[in-house]
């Protein structure tokens, strides 16, 4: 019988690399009566110590440097010869508990220590350990008590009742339970008398075959046979999971089976929780990546047997990061939970939903060969997002980009199917978001090409493969080169010269743009110094600054170091930033730009008009120049809307004392139109493409050797524009009006007419009604918006006057005349048109009206 004194004298070893933990446990054990407590902070000594002292209990920390708890248990296993190891593990990591039990530990305690729990578990383990150690004597006493049924049985029961575990004594001759302890009654809810009437097999202690195998065990054997089973409960509500140890005890001419059962309900629940945590997403409750791939493998195996098709849909929430950053992670998590609920409602019971991580979800659809079913589900998911999410009173709206891959058409293994769906999802985002794309082989080629491009980019800077080209900027009033814009080029080995549009987006995504941006600023400063040394001075170089470079890099430090390193004037460096960069972090941006402005750096806004709609930053930031985006310059001579936007930018900038530069100028007409409307500078292919640095020097020297060419003022030159697709009519009208000494411009198409209007100041326009590309009234309606001061006249043989009258009523045309015309009458009408123009746009001066014989000014 195990007495309290036996337990107090039990040999205990405390193993922990933290001295404070050792001292705490030693103090706790010694103050509660344990007499033989040893300790060590070196886990490598445990095996030798245990072989020497044969400890009754080893309290072992799992996480130790040099040799962790698992390795310690492996080292002492041979000493115990595979028997019950007296190890109680200590850990602060819940996921390590199950692994420790599987490695041979008998129980565990958690950090931080709970005094009652620690002492209870230590006492329980010591009781079982000492019971096993004295198994021969214990079995002999049991046999005598079974046969004699004397008072000794009652004393032995007292010892049995002292443990929390359930103990059952089974007579080997009758195979019946002859005694149980109080722990068995408490565990199962039966009275002692009821348990003695229940067959061991019916109770669940073992099967008949297992009992017979135990009977065949050598009576002298002391090794315990440990197994897990479930015991019947008295209330009939399920069973109690237990870990049960069997021992055969012989003595007095008989044998008795002893079964010691420990309730492992808590451990089972912990295992279930750990298994669930390993397979399901904690936030949404959906299968996680691991379980999703297992489900996909199972679905593929079934589809292979049934000749079914499988669609894998990868779903990414568009702009979720923006909402998460704005509203906070708590509301971001709530949004993901709500979306997962909506997603589950979009699929059938046999389909699988999973969360792969972040804002990425996935679906497995088992279906027929028709892909339309995948399309229908994709549209249902998009439709489910139409209703805004209610995040504790705050509304949020989202869209999703969906990529779809098909089994067996695209791939036959889970990893490739998910990878292809991800590729298709990226293409859906690139196509504008809120849509879906099926995977195609071409997509995979593009992905591989992008990976190859990214790999090559990572070595481009160190390999000296980058070079700056420079596109000159022209002052419109003087014709003088005012500066250049630095543009990056990449000499990729084996590919030649690569333009920025092909690789800059990849640099932005990977973050390489920060390092490359620093190199560009330094190289631009070095080139300025080189030009100054070569006699080419006062060439301002503009450098584009990306959003990531501004946010993640040290822009101010980079600029200061580069200017000091190359000894240049700060005013020769100009930084071009987009509106989105300015507004990403208002306070930080304002402070950095303010310090750069104090240093003397010029600041320009690139792509103006295409970013944020707020114009407040124009007065809040130290801005020197606005760049009209090429989107508004491309059709500035033919599109009234683009022209209106460009002119509004020019007027607004000048009112705020800023310069204006138009980029993407590709024709003389565009340049003339911008000059007339007081745009300060241009850059584009019309003047020069981007060229290497050595060509810039020659171009600047040649330009500055020429005299300034101020713009010709032709506002007093009376100019008539004739537009007609009949060249004979154009020739006849040209001869007719030259007699009145007008400057007569002729155009065979509306496009030519737009170009001439941009190049010259025109007061009167005479236009045919019926032209192939555009009718006269349509042409003049656009002219009214772009050149409202002009006098617009229709000359046509077309008698359908409805559209003409409508244009007259709208004010698009001044007069309508028919073909054939009377020369004298038409000449007089044109004179009246010019008189009308000058009456409207200044005091009437008869000298401005040409007469026959006048000389054209």
SEROZA-295955 format. One record per residue (C-alpha): x, y, z; residue in one letter. Coordinates in steps of 0.02 Angstrom, whole numbers, padded with zeros to 5 digits, always signed. Example, Ala and Ser with C-alpha at 12.3 -4.5 7.8 and 13.67 -1.06 7.14 Angstrom:
! residues 2
+00615-00225+00390A;+00684-00053+00357S;
END
This chain:
! residues 857
+00000+00000+00000X;+00065+00173-00046X;+00072+00281+00110X;+00089+00471+00121X;+00263+00442+00189X;+00309+00342+00033X;+00252+00488-00074X;+00348+00615+00031X;+00506+00511+00013X;+00485+00493-00177X;+00638+00545-00277X;+00597+00697-00388X;+00709+00784-00517X;+00667+00960-00582X;+00743+01000-00753X;+00732+01179-00821X;+00863+01292-00901X;+00789+01443-00809X;+00854+01448-00630X;+00703+01547-00571X;+00584+01408-00628X;+00692+01276-00539X;+00692+01376-00379X;+00504+01402-00388X;+00465+01216-00409X;+00592+01164-00276X;+00516+01285-00153X;+00339+01227-00194X;+00383+01042-00172X;+00488+01058-00016X;+00363+01171+00073X;+00226+01042+00042X;+00323+00898+00120X;+00426+00817-00019X;+00595+00769+00050X;+00701+00708-00096X;+00696+00848-00226X;+00844+00871-00342X;+00867+00991-00488X;+00976+01032-00636X;+00981+01170-00768X;+01083+01063-00889X;+00969+00943-00984X;+01121+00842-01042X;+01146+00775-00864X;+00970+00703-00847X;+01003+00530-00921X;+01156+00496-00812X;+01069+00563-00656X;+00917+00454-00687X;+01022+00299-00716X;+01109+00330-00550X;+00959+00377-00441X;+00807+00305-00534X;+00694+00452-00498X;+00511+00421-00463X;+00464+00580-00558X;+00556+00695-00679X;+00476+00868-00700X;+00543+00917-00871X;+00537+01083-00964X;+00513+01059-01153X;+00596+01216-01220X;+00781+01219-01174X;+00937+01267-01273X;+01060+01133-01325X;+00942+00988-01287X;+00753+01006-01280X;+00632+00901-01178X;+00595+00782-01323X;+00779+00739-01339X;+00792+00712-01150X;+00646+00587-01155X;+00731+00497-01299X;+00890+00485-01194X;+00806+00409-01040X;+00695+00289-01138X;+00828+00149-01140X;+00849+00166-00951X;+00665+00127-00926X;+00677-00014-01056X;+00523+00050-01145X;+00418+00047-00986X;+00313+00185-00911X;+00423+00341-00909X;+00403+00448-00752X;+00401+00613-00847X;+00289+00765-00812X;+00321+00896-00947X;+00312+01085-00920X;+00272+01199-01069X;+00195+01367-01111X;+00154+01309-01287X;-00017+01221-01301X;+00024+01144-01469X;+00173+01051-01393X;+00070+00956-01262X;+00002+00821-01376X;+00173+00793-01453X;+00249+00772-01280X;+00119+00642-01231X;+00152+00548-01392X;+00339+00552-01353X;+00310+00459-01189X;+00270+00592-01058X;+00135+00540-00936X;+00057+00711-00906X;+00087+00898-00927X;+00073+01059-00830X;+00061+01232-00907X;+00158+01392-00881X;+00122+01502-00786X;+00105+01378-00642X;-00060+01348-00553X;-00008+01286-00378X;-00157+01172-00350X;-00146+01095-00523X;+00043+01066-00509X;+00034+00980-00339X;-00117+00874-00389X;-00036+00810-00548X;+00129+00775-00461X;+00043+00676-00322X;-00062+00576-00447X;+00088+00529-00551X;+00189+00479-00398X;+00049+00367-00336X;+00039+00276-00501X;+00228+00267-00518X;+00251+00194-00343X;+00106+00077-00372X;+00193+00009-00526X;+00361-00001-00437X;+00288-00108-00297X;+00178-00208-00414X;+00232-00382-00351X;+00198-00347-00169X;+00042-00250-00216X;-00024-00397-00319X;+00011-00522-00180X;-00085-00419-00055X;-00227-00403-00180X;-00237-00589-00205X;-00246-00622-00019X;-00380-00491+00000X;-00483-00565-00141X;-00475-00738-00068X;-00487-00696+00113X;-00617-00554+00102X;-00552-00487+00268X;-00524-00319+00344X;-00363-00303+00245X;-00472-00276+00089X;-00548-00124+00172X;-00377-00052+00214X;-00320-00082+00036X;-00478+00002-00030X;-00431+00155+00073X;-00267+00163-00021X;-00359+00141-00185X;-00482+00277-00139X;-00341+00400-00107X;-00306+00415-00294X;-00411+00511-00419X;-00390+00373-00550X;-00514+00228-00564X;-00449+00058-00506X;-00534-00106-00547X;-00488-00279-00472X;-00538-00427-00581X;-00538-00608-00521X;-00448-00711-00654X;-00549-00868-00614X;-00724-00792-00631X;-00676-00645-00744X;-00783-00532-00634X;-00749-00366-00548X;-00721-00401-00364X;-00680-00226-00306X;-00667-00044-00365X;-00609+00118-00283X;-00706+00279-00255X;-00619+00355-00407X;-00708+00229-00519X;-00877+00274-00443X;-00847+00460-00463X;-00784+00441-00641X;-00928+00334-00706X;-01071+00383-00591X;-01109+00204-00531X;-01120+00148-00353X;-00990+00021-00294X;-01121-00117-00288X;-01178-00079-00465X;-01001-00086-00534X;-00971-00255-00451X;-01121-00324-00547X;-01064-00262-00719X;-00964-00376-00832X;-00791-00300-00870X;-00821-00321-01057X;-00991-00233-01048X;-00914-00092-00947X;-00784-00067-01084X;-00627-00112-00988X;-00572-00233-01124X;-00636-00357-01251X;-00644-00542-01208X;-00491-00572-01317X;-00393-00435-01228X;-00436-00509-01057X;-00377-00680-01113X;-00216-00603-01176X;-00189-00520-01007X;-00219-00689-00922X;-00079-00761-01027X;+00042-00630-00959X;+00184-00696-00851X;+00133-00677-00670X;+00305-00610-00627X;+00299-00473-00756X;+00297-00296-00688X;+00277-00202-00851X;+00114-00110-00873X;+00013-00131-01033X;-00059+00044-01072X;-00207+00064-01189X;-00346+00190-01225X;-00530+00144-01218X;-00700+00214-01167X;-00797+00162-01012X;-00986+00158-00994X;-01068+00301-00897X;-01210+00272-00775X;-01323+00404-00855X;-01309+00324-01026X;-01253+00489-01102X;-01101+00429-01195X;-00942+00365-01118X;-00783+00421-01029X;-00620+00411-01127X;-00483+00336-01020X;-00302+00282-01026X;-00299+00111-00942X;-00151+00013-00878X;-00158-00175-00846X;-00052-00279-00729X;-00060-00459-00678X;-00022-00491-00496X;+00015-00666-00432X;+00027-00729-00254X;-00046-00852-00131X;-00079-00976-00268X;-00192-00861-00368X;-00187-00716-00490X;-00279-00552-00504X;-00294-00422-00643X;-00276-00239-00592X;-00342-00105-00710X;-00296+00077-00673X;-00397+00199-00780X;-00361+00385-00796X;-00490+00506-00868X;-00416+00584-01025X;-00570+00686-01075X;-00472+00848-01059X;-00332+00780-01166X;-00454+00716-01297X;-00538+00886-01305X;-00368+00969-01320X;-00324+00850-01462X;-00489+00890-01548X;-00459+01076-01527X;-00281+01061-01591X;-00338+00958-01739X;-00471+01087-01778X;-00345+01228-01762X;-00228+01136-01880X;-00364+01118-02012X;-00481+01267-01996X;-00460+01454-02005X;-00479+01531-01832X;-00562+01690-01898X;-00693+01623-02018X;-00708+01439-01969X;-00678+01389-02150X;-00552+01253-02200X;-00378+01328-02202X;-00247+01305-02338X;-00192+01134-02274X;-00368+01060-02264X;-00419+01145-02427X;-00279+01059-02522X;-00326+00892-02441X;-00507+00918-02492X;-00451+00961-02668X;-00347+00801-02677X;-00498+00700-02621X;-00610+00788-02747X;-00488+00753-02888X;-00478+00569-02842X;-00668+00555-02843X;-00684+00654-03004X;-00557+00538-03087X;-00665+00387-03045X;-00830+00471-03092X;-00764+00562-03247X;-00820+00728-03172X;-00745+00902-03195X;-00685+01015-03055X;-00673+01204-03056X;-00557+01292-02933X;-00605+01474-02902X;-00478+01586-02816X;-00561+01744-02748X;-00466+01900-02695X;-00555+02051-02621X;-00512+02209-02716X;-00435+02351-02615X;-00462+02259-02451X;-00296+02326-02385X;-00358+02504-02403X;-00513+02466-02297X;-00408+02369-02171X;-00285+02513-02154X;-00423+02643-02145X;-00547+02560-02026X;-00424+02453-01928X;-00392+02266-01917X;-00539+02234-01801X;-00667+02294-01928X;-00564+02215-02066X;-00581+02046-01980X;-00767+02075-01959X;-00782+02108-02145X;-00692+01945-02184X;-00809+01850-02069X;-00962+01926-02152X;-00894+01891-02325X;-00858+01709-02280X;-01040+01688-02227X;-01100+01760-02392X;-00978+01650-02487X;-01042+01491-02406X;-01219+01535-02462X;-01161+01545-02643X;-01115+01360-02658X;-01199+01191-02641X;-01175+01071-02497X;-01059+00959-02598X;-00943+01104-02642X;-00799+01161-02532X;-00756+01336-02471X;-00587+01380-02395X;-00484+01529-02340X;-00306+01521-02404X;-00246+01672-02306X;-00268+01861-02296X;-00409+01915-02412X;-00395+01761-02524X;-00533+01630-02525X;-00556+01476-02635X;-00696+01364-02696X;-00697+01185-02760X;-00844+01152-02877X;-00879+00974-02933X;-00984+00980-03091X;-01014+00924-03268X;-00898+00969-03411X;-00992+01132-03442X;-00892+01283-03380X;-01049+01388-03368X;-01079+01325-03192X;-00915+01403-03135X;-00966+01565-03221X;-01133+01564-03130X;-01049+01541-02960X;-00922+01678-02999X;-01064+01797-03040X;-01156+01746-02881X;-01002+01788-02779X;-00989+01958-02863X;-01174+01987-02836X;-01157+01942-02651X;-01036+02087-02634X;-01157+02214-02706X;-01241+02243-02536X;-01126+02351-02427X;-01057+02272-02269X;-01116+02342-02103X;-00962+02351-01991X;-01035+02404-01824X;-01122+02553-01899X;-00992+02592-02033X;-01028+02545-02213X;-00900+02466-02329X;-00919+02410-02510X;-00804+02289-02598X;-00781+02197-02762X;-00686+02037-02798X;-00570+01974-02934X;-00591+01788-02972X;-00475+01668-03062X;-00539+01499-03123X;-00442+01341-03169X;-00518+01176-03226X;-00481+00992-03192X;-00432+00899-03299X;-00419+01028-03440X;-00288+01141-03358X;-00202+01025-03234X;-00227+00864-03135X;-00140+00902-02969X;-00198+01020-02830X;-00043+01131-02824X;-00046+01171-03009X;-00234+01200-03012X;-00222+01327-02871X;-00070+01409-02951X;-00161+01426-03117X;-00316+01497-03031X;-00203+01624-02945X;-00128+01673-03114X;-00302+01698-03187X;-00352+01800-03034X;-00205+01917-03060X;-00260+01941-03240X;-00436+01982-03179X;-00363+02118-03068X;-00259+02187-03210X;-00414+02193-03319X;-00495+02317-03200X;-00555+02212-03052X;-00733+02158-03012X;-00726+02018-03140X;-00667+01841-03174X;-00546+01758-03292X;-00519+01575-03343X;-00341+01514-03348X;-00261+01494-03519X;-00092+01425-03568X;-00041+01598-03626X;-00062+01663-03448X;+00065+01538-03384X;+00189+01593-03517X;+00164+01773-03460X;+00190+01725-03278X;+00352+01634-03318X;+00410+01781-03422X;+00372+01900-03278X;+00468+01791-03155X;+00615+01790-03275X;+00602+01979-03292X;+00600+02002-03104X;+00752+01890-03081X;+00848+01987-03214X;+00799+02154-03137X;+00870+02106-02968X;+01045+02097-03042X;+01027+02243-03164X;+01080+02381-03045X;+01236+02292-02981X;+01276+02243-03160X;+01276+02423-03221X;+01139+02386-03348X;+01036+02545-03317X;+01062+02707-03413X;+00975+02875-03411X;+00908+02953-03570X;+00853+03135-03570X;+00705+03214-03660X;+00726+03402-03687X;+00594+03529-03636X;+00562+03683-03744X;+00509+03857-03688X;+00369+03906-03807X;+00397+04094-03802X;+00584+04091-03839X;+00615+03924-03923X;+00751+03891-03793X;+00787+03722-03713X;+00743+03749-03530X;+00786+03579-03461X;+00769+03391-03482X;+00675+03247-03402X;+00779+03095-03350X;+00703+02933-03416X;+00766+02761-03367X;+00825+02633-03496X;+00882+02455-03465X;+01014+02369-03572X;+00961+02192-03534X;+01088+02062-03591X;+01021+01962-03736X;+00870+02076-03759X;+00942+02247-03800X;+00865+02411-03744X;+00709+02387-03636X;+00588+02532-03611X;+00518+02580-03440X;+00338+02527-03478X;+00399+02346-03483X;+00493+02339-03318X;+00450+02487-03205X;+00284+02408-03147X;+00383+02255-03091X;+00505+02366-02997X;+00358+02451-02911X;+00282+02285-02856X;+00446+02211-02792X;+00510+02369-02707X;+00665+02378-02817X;+00606+02551-02870X;+00671+02622-02705X;+00853+02573-02738X;+00843+02612-02924X;+00761+02780-02885X;+00907+02826-02772X;+01027+02780-02913X;+00930+02887-03038X;+00941+03042-02925X;+01127+03017-02898X;+01159+02984-03083X;+01059+03139-03134X;+01164+03246-03015X;+01323+03170-03082X;+01268+03210-03260X;+01226+03390-03215X;+01402+03410-03145X;+01475+03332-03304X;+01376+03451-03416X;+01430+03601-03312X;+01611+03547-03328X;+01588+03531-03517X;+01519+03707-03537X;+01334+03660-03542X;+01260+03751-03394X;+01087+03791-03327X;+01009+03628-03388X;+00879+03580-03258X;+00852+03391-03244X;+00682+03325-03190X;+00675+03156-03102X;+00516+03055-03072X;+00489+02999-02892X;+00380+02845-02865X;+00258+02827-02722X;+00356+02683-02643X;+00518+02781-02655X;+00437+02929-02567X;+00358+02823-02429X;+00488+02687-02401X;+00649+02773-02451X;+00746+02921-02380X;+00709+03045-02520X;+00773+03199-02430X;+00933+03112-02376X;+00963+03042-02551X;+00943+03215-02631X;+01056+03301-02504X;+01194+03170-02519X;+01190+03172-02710X;+01198+03362-02720X;+01343+03370-02598X;+01435+03225-02679X;+01432+03305-02853X;+01437+03489-02801X;+01291+03553-02905X;+01166+03694-02881X;+01007+03623-02800X;+00900+03727-02918X;+00958+03620-03064X;+00868+03468-02994X;+00680+03453-03013X;+00574+03316-02933X;+00415+03259-03021X;+00283+03180-02909X;+00109+03118-02950X;-00046+03178-02859X;-00065+03008-02775X;+00109+03025-02698X;+00065+03195-02627X;-00095+03135-02546X;-00035+02967-02477X;+00032+03044-02315X;-00013+03227-02312X;+00085+03286-02159X;+00243+03187-02197X;+00240+03241-02380X;+00217+03424-02335X;+00364+03420-02214X;+00483+03333-02336X;+00437+03444-02484X;+00454+03599-02375X;+00632+03553-02327X;+00677+03510-02507X;+00605+03676-02564X;+00712+03767-02435X;+00861+03676-02507X;+00819+03748-02678X;+00745+03596-02763X;+00605+03626-02889X;+00443+03526-02869X;+00329+03478-03014X;+00164+03382-03017X;+00167+03248-03151X;+00012+03184-03243X;-00092+03326-03172X;-00280+03301-03185X;-00278+03111-03180X;-00262+03084-02991X;-00353+03152-02840X;-00494+03273-02874X;-00452+03385-02725X;-00358+03543-02776X;-00322+03600-02599X;-00146+03531-02606X;-00100+03657-02743X;-00089+03792-02611X;-00034+03678-02467X;+00122+03609-02552X;+00272+03708-02620X;+00237+03669-02803X;+00329+03758-02946X;+00258+03675-03101X;+00110+03574-03165X;+00128+03448-03305X;-00026+03424-03414X;-00047+03238-03440X;-00026+03170-03616X;-00205+03106-03610X;-00266+03287-03624X;-00134+03338-03752X;-00156+03196-03877X;-00321+03264-03949X;-00308+03443-03890X;-00333+03515-04065X;-00488+03409-04106X;-00573+03366-03941X;-00663+03511-03854X;-00663+03421-03686X;-00475+03389-03686X;-00445+03567-03743X;-00555+03638-03605X;-00465+03535-03471X;-00293+03587-03534X;-00340+03772-03543X;-00417+03763-03369X;-00255+03690-03300X;-00153+03828-03382X;-00266+03967-03317X;-00272+03895-03141X;-00083+03866-03132X;-00043+04042-03190X;-00164+04115-03063X;-00067+04019-02928X;+00100+04081-02999X;+00151+03910-03066X;+00228+03863-03233X;+00141+03739-03348X;+00221+03607-03458X;+00128+03495-03580X;+00199+03323-03611X;+00171+03211-03762X;+00169+03352-03892X;+00189+03264-04059X;+00136+03392-04190X;+00163+03572-04240X;-00022+03604-04222X;-00023+03547-04040X;+00128+03656-04002X;+00049+03808-04087X;-00115+03785-03995X;-00027+03773-03827X;+00083+03924-03866X;-00069+04029-03911X;-00150+03984-03746X;+00006+04033-03646X;+00073+03861-03600X;+00252+03889-03539X;+00345+03732-03595X;+00321+03574-03696X;+00408+03408-03715X;+00373+03270-03839X;+00422+03188-04002X;+00383+03346-04103X;+00536+03430-04031X;+00644+03283-03979X;+00637+03105-03918X;+00734+03052-03764X;+00919+03042-03811X;+01081+02988-03723X;+01174+03116-03618X;+01309+03152-03747X;+01180+03201-03877X;+01093+03317-03754X;+01251+03423-03739X;+01263+03448-03928X;+01076+03483-03941X;+01082+03616-03804X;+01235+03702-03877X;+01157+03709-04050X;+00992+03774-03981X;+01071+03913-03879X;+01179+03969-04025X;+01020+04022-04116X;+00933+04187-04079X;+00771+04184-03981X;+00617+04163-04090X;+00470+04250-04010X;+00300+04190-04066X;+00228+04281-04218X;+00074+04382-04174X;-00050+04357-04316X;-00204+04415-04223X;-00227+04564-04340X;-00202+04459-04497X;-00377+04431-04566X;-00386+04246-04600X;-00521+04145-04685X;-00526+03954-04672X;-00618+03859-04810X;-00659+03675-04778X;-00728+03569-04921X;-00692+03392-04980X;-00706+03449-05164X;-00533+03512-05216X;-00608+03608-05364X;-00720+03706-05246X;-00571+03742-05134X;-00470+03808-05282X;-00613+03918-05343X;-00646+03994-05172X;-00461+04022-05143X;-00449+04124-05305X;-00608+04219-05263X;-00557+04276-05089X;-00375+04313-05129X;-00443+04460-05228X;-00495+04534-05060X;-00321+04508-04988X;-00372+04387-04851X;-00253+04254-04792X;-00349+04106-04861X;-00320+03935-04784X;-00397+03780-04867X;-00432+03608-04794X;-00502+03455-04884X;-00552+03368-04720X;-00609+03422-04547X;-00446+03350-04477X;-00346+03470-04586X;-00461+03609-04531X;-00427+03573-04346X;-00239+03576-04379X;-00247+03744-04473X;-00352+03819-04333X;-00219+03769-04208X;-00080+03844-04314X;-00162+04010-04360X;-00278+04140-04289X;-00435+04120-04393X;-00581+04242-04385X;-00702+04171-04515X;-00735+03989-04565X;-00828+03938-04724X;-00871+03753-04723X;-00960+03628-04836X;-01105+03532-04757X;-01085+03360-04834X;-00913+03284-04801X;-00868+03099-04782X;-00789+03100-04609X;-00894+03232-04522X;-01036+03346-04573X;-01011+03533-04578X;-01129+03565-04434X;-01039+03434-04326X;-00872+03512-04369X;-00929+03688-04330X;-01013+03632-04168X;-00843+03575-04105X;-00763+03735-04169X;-00889+03836-04070X;-00829+03753-03908X;-00644+03768-03947X;-00642+03935-04041X;-00802+04024-03986X;-00747+04193-04059X;-00743+04131-04239X;-00880+04173-04366X;-00943+04006-04435X;-01031+03991-04604X;-01103+03841-04700X;-01091+03839-04891X;-01178+03688-04963X;-01285+03623-05105X;-01374+03509-04980X;-01554+03567-04962X;-01601+03470-04805X;-01599+03613-04682X;-01663+03532-04522X;-01491+03499-04450X;-01429+03668-04515X;-01572+03761-04432X;-01540+03667-04270X;-01357+03718-04275X;-01406+03899-04310X;-01525+03895-04163X;-01388+03825-04050X;-01271+03962-04110X;-01150+03842-04194X;-01157+03933-04363X;-01179+04116-04412X;-01250+04100-04587X;-01301+03968-04713X;-01273+03993-04900X;-01311+03875-05044X;-01212+03815-05194X;-01191+03873-05329X;-01149+04044-05262X;-01142+04219-05333X;-00962+04280-05320X;-01001+04461-05280X;-01138+04417-05157X;-01028+04289-05068X;-00880+04411-05060X;-00993+04543-04981X;-01061+04417-04856X;-00883+04370-04804X;-00841+04555-04784X;-00992+04573-04671X;-00934+04421-04571X;-00764+04504-04539X;-00850+04668-04494X;-00958+04572-04371X;-00803+04490-04295X;-00711+04656-04269X;-00867+04738-04200X;-00877+04600-04070X;-00692+04593-04025X;-00638+04775-04019X;-00684+04951-04072X;-00733+04950-04253X;-00587+05011-04360X;-00626+05026-04544X;-00443+05007-04584X;-00451+04827-04524X;-00580+04783-04656X;-00489+04743-04819X;-00547+04816-04983X;-00499+04777-05161X;-00320+04828-05192X;-00268+04820-05006X;-00105+04732-04965X;-00112+04589-04838X;-00023+04639-04678X;
END
